[in-house]
């Protein structure tokens, strides 16, 4: 699998309810998707909010098959979670 397949998501209101933690159905779907494509989370929120809302997938036992790129602050910063 190469990094040619990338799927980018907005966080608040897309993969999470606004300002809430990511939910089970979305977690399961992202885990499945991570076997086929790199996942990128883009948000206007800062890095700390991403970690609060998505900690269940961005943890050592989050079980995503590929690294996740996090682009907080409307993409003005870039972090790779692997």
ABEGO torsion letter per residue (X at the ends): XBAABBBBBBABGAABBBGBBBBAAAAAAAAAAAAABBBBBBBABBAAAAAAAAAAABBAAAGBABBBBBBBGGGABBBBBX
